[in-house]
């Protein structure tokens, strides 16, 4: 199953890598320069690179055009963004519950499942 959080985080990291010129010999771009070329605000580029903002397909193509790279250079490989269906996440288990689960119980479940970085666990 594709993990959207991992997808957008990996996508953002690859965009940043290309923008900073790490992957090639092309001139580096600042976030502001990339934003101007793509027609976004600099804060949107920041959020995209952090994986906090989903990238519409047409914007992804604009970013690739500005970076002078094919879309394939930006898209992360499937194994990097998928999760095993055999190990359910804490969120998926708790969504099935009809009642609130106390934070301590969430922490214990997370520890048992090995989901130490769970988003709900950090909020509580």
Steps between C-alpha positions, in 0.01 A plus 500: 500500500629848415566714806406856401715654770807312380414579137485877545802507734711302249370711211592819685847372581561415135378844388731670752792284388445597138444867587823516697688348210612198702394257229654684206738766382227752422480834681341496844166674551369658817152418618394852399641458148328164454174641637513790255565269203218267603248771599483417872593675822835415658317362803325250272837373376614473864191300589532277192864425579408410858219273382240718671320602180364270230620579151239512223612318185515816286718670764731197512552533124573873538754426773671239285506740205657774716756254637565363150448140610256232386210421732652154552797665674267645762262210562621274782524123438201298616688304771592831669137607541312179574416338828452134564135396519602231749583753773206733566571852617384626835274750323325229300438294814368797695275615214312172536420587862171677574633666816794714605816319597703648788849629410676244720323215319599655165864514614494136609338391172752705302786334686357155432450580131835674463332825390711733710457799265120490484337841453229443764763396752687829451185707550422337837 
